[in-house]
């Protein structure tokens, strides 16, 4: 399945590793937040709060008597995006996967291209590799993944052993994370990705920078809502970018979401996050596209372009693309 893509950006970083501190690797683990079923998502915002920061509306939106505060609440409490990824785990599909690792001169150092098939049945899913080609030192001698990003990608998208008893339920409160570094990072990242604008605690030196809808951070951003056609459908486009002078003082360089006008489900989302401290730095862009099949929403295109480094770890520059057909 091919799609006409618009540029999406997402910067982020930090991951938990043994040592004296923890850092979430936002740049790639965002996909863990989307896909790992360690918790459920809930709408947690009150229904009367008023967004105090000016929001720019184009003329088409203005003419439609648009309720800005209701829309902002919908953005913050959306469950359609999360549910699309949970739907993905319950149905068979074909996927074309392309992972490339780059050196400091932006030359491909190692790569993997594969075609996989998700098989479902009896409440379980598993992955069958139909084709695979690798270059460079993508694998270690013991056939394990040499690069952290590649290993996590495989963990998310390739189920070598059957995974069972999953569901697509997104109602209910976010459960407390299970024991273990991965579970805790997934818990935090689900808040970041599926609940954009919420505070994510536990990331050193990050402070409240993820709380883009709250006083103290919201004033650093421009918020715009427009009405555009996307893939033949009318969509509200909600775009957040740093105000002039705050480009290097914010977490999000861009957060753009296309909401289908008819039901406000998310058909596309672009992330661009970046941050730098003495302990870690990251610059990540992501593209996610969805489509409706049989009345349900599913991801069809996932693109990641990340450059991140954490102290004690070698810098990784990795790009990957997954195209899914159902």
PALUMGU-102475 format. One record per residue (C-alpha): residue in one letter; x, y, z. Coordinates in steps of 0.5 Angstrom, whole numbers, padded with zeros to 4 digits, always signed. Each point is the difference from the previous one (the first is absolute). Example, Ala and Ser with C-alpha at 12.3 -4.5 7.8 and 13.67 -1.06 7.14 Angstrom:
// PALUMGU-102475
A+0025-0009+0016;S+0002+0007-0002;
This chain:
// PALUMGU-102475
X+0000+0000+0000;X+0003+0007-0002;X-0002+0006+0003;X+0002+0008-0002;X+0003+0002+0006;X+0001+0007+0003;X+0006+0001+0004;X+0000-0001+0007;X+0005+0001+0006;X+0001-0002+0006;X+0006+0001+0005;X+0001-0004+0006;X+0005-0004+0004;X+0002-0003+0007;X+0000-0008+0002;X+0000-0003+0006;X+0007-0004+0001;X+0004-0002+0006;X+0004+0005+0004;X-0001+0006+0005;X-0006+0003-0004;X-0006-0002-0005;X-0001+0004-0007;X-0006-0002-0004;X+0002-0001-0007;X-0006+0004-0003;X+0003-0001-0007;X-0002-0007-0001;X-0004-0002+0006;X-0006+0004-0002;X-0001-0006-0005;X+0000-0005+0007;X-0005+0005+0003;X-0005-0001-0006;X+0001-0007-0001;X+0001-0004+0007;X-0006-0002+0004;X+0002+0002+0007;X-0005+0005+0001;X-0007+0003-0002;X-0001+0007-0002;X-0006+0004+0003;X-0002+0007-0001;X+0002+0004+0006;X-0002+0007-0001;X-0005+0004+0003;X-0006+0003-0005;X+0000+0007+0002;X+0007+0002+0000;X+0002+0006-0005;X+0006+0001-0004;X+0003+0006+0002;X+0005+0001-0006;X-0002+0003-0007;X-0001-0005-0005;X+0000+0002-0007;X-0006-0002-0005;X+0000+0000-0007;X-0006+0004-0004;X-0004-0007-0001;X+0001-0002+0007;X-0003+0007+0003;X-0006-0001-0005;X-0002-0007+0003;X-0001+0003+0007;X+0006-0004+0003;X+0000-0001+0007;X+0008+0000+0002;X-0001-0002+0007;X-0004-0006-0002;X+0005-0002-0005;X+0006+0001+0004;X-0003-0005+0005;X-0001-0005-0005;X+0007+0001-0002;X+0003-0002+0007;X-0005-0005+0001;X+0000-0004-0007;X+0000-0007+0000;X-0001-0002-0007;X+0008+0000-0002;X+0001-0004+0006;X-0005-0005-0002;X+0002+0000-0007;X+0007-0003+0002;X-0004-0005+0005;X-0004-0002-0006;X+0006-0002-0004;X+0002-0005+0005;X-0007-0004-0001;X+0000-0001-0008;X+0005-0003-0005;X+0004+0004-0004;X+0006+0001-0005;X+0005+0005+0002;X+0006+0002-0004;X+0006+0002+0004;X+0006+0004-0001;X+0005+0002+0005;X+0006+0004-0001;X+0006+0002+0005;X+0004+0006-0002;X+0008+0002+0002;X+0002+0007+0001;X+0001+0001-0007;X-0008-0002-0001;X+0002-0006-0004;X-0003-0006+0001;X+0004-0005+0004;X-0005-0005+0001;X-0007-0002-0002;X-0006-0005+0000;X-0006-0001-0005;X-0005-0005+0001;X-0007-0002-0002;X-0004-0003+0006;X-0007-0003+0001;X-0004+0001+0007;X-0004-0006+0001;X-0006+0000+0005;X-0004-0006+0003;X-0003-0003+0006;X+0001+0007+0004;X+0008+0000-0002;X+0004+0003-0005;X+0007-0001-0003;X+0005+0002-0005;X+0002-0004-0006;X+0006+0003-0004;X-0001-0001-0008;X+0006+0004-0002;X+0006+0003+0003;X+0007+0003-0002;X+0005+0004+0004;X+0007+0003-0001;X+0005+0002+0004;X+0001-0002+0008;X-0008+0001+0001;X+0000-0007+0004;X+0006-0002+0005;X+0003-0007-0001;X-0005-0003+0005;X-0006+0003-0005;X-0002+0005+0005;X-0001+0007-0002;X+0006+0004+0001;X-0004+0007+0000;X-0005+0002+0006;X-0005+0003-0005;X+0000-0006-0005;X-0001-0005+0006;X-0006+0004+0003;X-0003+0001-0007;X+0001-0008-0001;X-0003+0000+0007;X-0006+0004-0002;X-0002-0003-0007;X+0003-0007+0000;X-0004-0005+0005;X+0005-0006-0001;X-0004-0004+0005;X-0008+0001+0001;X-0002+0006+0004;X-0007-0002+0002;X-0006+0003+0004;X+0000+0007-0003;X-0006+0005-0001;X-0001+0007-0003;X-0004+0003+0007;X+0003+0007+0001;X-0005+0002+0005;X+0002+0000+0008;X+0005+0003+0004;X+0008+0000-0002;X+0002-0006+0004;X+0006+0001+0004;X+0006-0003-0003;X+0003-0007+0001;X+0007-0001+0003;X+0006+0001-0004;X+0003+0005-0004;X-0004-0001-0007;X-0007+0000+0003;X+0002+0007+0004;X+0002+0003-0007;X-0006-0003-0004;X-0005+0003+0006;X+0004+0007-0001;X+0000+0000-0007;X-0007-0002-0001;X-0002+0006+0004;X+0005+0004-0005;X-0003-0003-0007;X-0007-0001+0002;X-0001+0006+0004;X+0004+0005-0003;X+0001+0006+0005;X+0000-0004+0006;X+0005+0001+0005;X+0005-0006+0000;X+0004-0001+0006;X+0006-0004+0001;X+0005+0003-0005;X+0006+0003+0002;X+0000+0008-0001;X-0006+0000-0004;X-0004+0004+0005;X-0007+0001-0003;X+0002+0001-0007;X-0005-0005-0002;X-0006+0003+0003;X-0001+0005-0007;X-0008+0001+0002;X+0002+0003+0007;X+0002+0007+0003;X+0007+0001-0001;X+0001-0004-0006;X-0006+0001-0004;X+0002+0007-0001;X+0007-0002-0004;X-0004-0003-0005;X-0005+0002-0006;X-0006-0004-0001;X-0004+0000-0007;X-0006-0003-0002;X-0002-0001-0007;X-0005-0003-0005;X+0004-0004-0005;X-0001-0006-0005;X+0004-0006+0002;X-0001-0007-0005;X-0006+0003-0002;X-0003+0001+0007;X-0002+0007+0003;X+0005+0000+0006;X+0001+0005+0006;X+0008+0001+0000;X+0002+0002+0007;X+0007+0002+0000;X+0005+0002+0006;X+0007+0003-0002;X+0004+0005+0005;X+0000+0007+0000;X+0005+0004-0003;X+0006+0001+0005;X-0002-0007+0004;X+0002-0005-0006;X+0006-0003+0005;X-0004+0001+0006;X-0006-0005-0001;X-0001-0008-0001;X-0004+0000-0006;X+0002+0003-0006;X-0006-0002-0004;X-0006-0004+0002;X-0005+0000-0006;X-0006-0004+0000;X-0006-0001-0005;X-0007-0002+0003;X-0005-0002-0005;X-0005+0005+0001;X-0006-0005+0000;X+0002-0004+0006;X+0006+0004+0002;X+0004-0007+0000;X+0008+0001-0001;X+0002-0001-0008;X+0007+0002+0001;X+0005+0003+0005;X+0007+0003-0001;X+0004+0001+0006;X+0007+0004+0001;X+0003+0000+0006;X+0007+0002+0003;X+0004+0001+0006;X+0007+0000+0002;X+0003+0000+0007;X+0007-0002+0003;X-0002-0007+0001;X-0004-0002-0007;X-0002+0004-0006;X-0005-0002-0006;X-0003+0002-0006;X-0006-0004-0003;X-0005+0000-0005;X-0006-0004-0001;X-0006-0001-0005;X-0006-0005+0001;X-0006-0001-0004;X-0006-0004+0001;X-0006-0002-0005;X-0007-0003+0002;X-0001-0007-0002;X-0006-0004+0001;X-0003+0006+0005;X+0007+0000+0004;X+0006+0004+0000;X+0007-0003-0001;X+0007+0003-0001;X+0002-0001-0007;X+0007+0004+0000;X+0005+0001+0005;X+0006+0004-0001;X+0006+0002+0005;X+0006+0004-0001;X+0004+0000+0007;X+0007+0003+0002;X+0001-0001+0007;X+0005-0001+0006;X+0000-0002+0007;X+0007+0000+0004;X+0003-0006+0000;X-0003-0002-0006;X+0002+0000-0007;X-0004+0005-0004;X-0005-0003-0005;X-0003+0003-0007;X-0005-0004-0002;X-0006+0000-0005;X-0005-0005-0001;X-0007+0000-0004;X-0005-0005+0001;X-0006-0001-0006;X-0006-0004+0002;X-0005-0003-0004;X-0006-0003+0003;
